[in-house]
Amino acid sequence: MARRADAARNAESLISAARELFDERGTDVPLDDVARRAGVGNATLYRNFPTRGDLLVAVYAEEVAELCERGQALLHEPSAADALFDWLDSFVVHVATKRALAMAATEGGRADLFGRWHASMNAAASGLLLRARQEGAVRADLDAADLLALAGAAAMAAADPGHAQRLLRVLRHGLQL
């Protein structure tokens, strides 16, 4: 059964408010604050997201979907190498800034969700990587798992998103002058 338009708007407002608050204050923000920012009552919040975990999953799922949609859009860019590294730039910022959200969203037996999200990011990277390999812009033996592992490691080791992006540039251009 399709949702009523106002119910869909309320759910989207709650996700948007939660996303903003999680970015500002972390994933432990009081849910009352989320409802207040969304302009709805607590009953509306709990009707849409019965648990904090449900809200965390909805917010993180939207983050992953946007990252993957960006990958699809970049497939049409003129330079395959630039498209790949533009997406990887978004990926390292995502990993550097959304790590706590990803971990919170997958607590309590939701490891299958993490696997699906990782698979969708792997698919986005694979499409961009294939095109870059076909153009001879990257090593022929590079696969998406290697690429995501290297980029993810850079993001995890970085002090902040800007540092993650710098480490990605080092990966792209290598250590030689």
C-alpha positions in Angstrom: 0.0 0.0 0.0 1.4 3.4 -0.9 2.0 6.0 1.8 -0.2 9.1 2.0 1.6 12.2 0.7 1.7 13.8 4.1 3.1 10.7 5.7 5.8 10.5 3.1 6.7 14.2 3.7 6.8 13.6 7.4 9.2 10.6 7.0 11.4 12.6 4.7 11.4 15.6 7.1 12.4 13.3 9.9 15.2 11.7 7.9 16.5 15.2 6.8 16.3 16.5 10.4 18.0 13.4 11.8 20.8 13.7 9.1 21.5 17.3 10.1 21.5 16.6 13.8 23.6 13.5 13.5 26.1 15.5 11.5 26.1 18.3 14.0 25.9 16.4 17.3 26.4 12.7 16.6 24.1 9.7 16.5 23.1 9.9 20.2 21.1 13.1 19.7 17.8 12.9 21.6 15.0 11.8 19.3 12.8 14.6 20.7 15.2 17.0 19.1 14.8 15.2 15.7 11.0 15.5 15.9 11.2 19.1 16.9 13.6 20.0 14.1 11.4 18.1 11.6 8.3 20.0 12.9 6.4 16.9 13.9 5.3 15.4 17.1 7.0 12.4 18.8 4.1 10.1 17.9 4.8 10.9 14.2 8.5 10.1 14.7 7.8 6.7 16.4 5.1 5.8 13.9 7.6 6.2 11.1 10.7 5.0 13.0 9.8 2.8 16.0 13.4 2.6 17.2 16.5 4.8 17.0 18.0 2.0 14.9 15.3 2.3 12.3 16.0 6.0 12.0 19.8 5.4 11.8 19.3 2.9 9.0 17.0 5.2 7.1 19.5 8.1 7.3 22.6 6.0 6.4 20.7 4.2 3.6 20.0 7.6 2.1 23.7 8.6 2.4 24.8 5.4 0.6 22.1 5.9 -2.1 23.4 9.4 -2.8 27.0 8.2 -3.0 26.0 5.5 -5.5 23.8 7.8 -7.5 26.9 10.2 -7.8 28.8 7.2 -9.2 26.1 6.6 -11.8 26.1 10.3 -12.8 29.9 10.4 -13.1 29.8 7.5 -15.7 28.9 10.1 -18.3 31.8 12.5 -17.6 34.3 12.9 -20.4 37.4 11.7 -18.5 37.0 8.3 -17.0 40.0 8.8 -14.7 38.6 12.1 -13.4 35.2 10.5 -12.9 36.7 7.6 -11.0 38.7 9.9 -8.7 35.9 12.4 -8.3 33.8 9.5 -7.0 36.6 8.2 -4.8 37.0 11.7 -3.4 33.3 11.5 -2.3 33.8 8.0 -1.0 36.7 9.0 1.3 34.8 11.9 2.6 31.8 9.6 3.2 34.0 7.1 5.1 35.7 9.8 7.1 32.5 11.5 8.1 29.9 8.8 8.2 31.8 6.0 10.1 30.0 6.5 13.4 26.6 6.6 11.6 27.4 3.4 9.7 28.5 1.6 12.8 25.4 2.8 14.8 23.1 1.9 11.9 24.4 -1.7 11.7 24.3 -2.5 15.5 22.0 -5.1 16.8 22.1 -7.7 14.1 22.0 -5.5 11.0 25.3 -6.8 9.5 23.3 -7.9 6.4 22.5 -4.2 5.7 26.2 -3.3 5.9 26.9 -6.0 3.4 24.3 -4.7 1.0 25.5 -1.1 1.3 29.1 -2.2 0.7 28.0 -4.2 -2.3 26.2 -1.2 -3.8 29.3 1.0 -3.2 31.5 -1.8 -4.8 29.1 -1.8 -7.8 29.5 2.0 -8.2 33.2 1.8 -8.0 33.3 -1.2 -10.4 31.5 0.7 -13.1 33.8 3.7 -12.9 36.9 1.5 -12.6 35.9 -0.5 -15.7 35.6 2.6 -17.8 38.9 3.9 -16.5 40.6 0.6 -17.3 39.1 0.5 -20.7 40.6 4.0 -21.4 44.0 2.9 -20.1 43.8 5.5 -17.3 44.5 3.0 -14.4 46.3 -0.3 -14.0 44.6 -3.2 -15.8 45.0 -5.5 -12.7 43.3 -3.1 -10.3 39.9 -4.3 -9.1 37.2 -2.5 -7.1 37.9 -4.3 -3.9 41.5 -3.2 -4.0 40.5 0.4 -4.8 37.9 0.6 -2.0 40.3 -1.0 0.5 43.0 1.5 -0.3 40.6 4.5 -0.3 38.9 3.3 2.8 42.2 2.8 4.6 43.2 6.4 3.6 39.9 7.7 5.0 40.2 5.7 8.3 43.8 6.8 8.8 43.1 10.4 8.1 42.7 13.1 10.8 39.8 14.7 9.0 38.0 14.6 5.6 40.5 17.1 4.0 43.4 14.9 5.0 41.6 11.8 3.6 41.3 13.7 0.3 45.0 14.5 0.3 45.8 10.9 1.0 43.6 9.9 -2.0 45.6 12.4 -4.2 48.8 10.7 -3.1 47.3 7.3 -4.0 46.3 8.7 -7.4 49.6 10.3 -8.3 52.0 8.0 -6.4 55.0 8.9 -4.4 57.4 9.7 -7.3 58.1 13.2 -8.5 
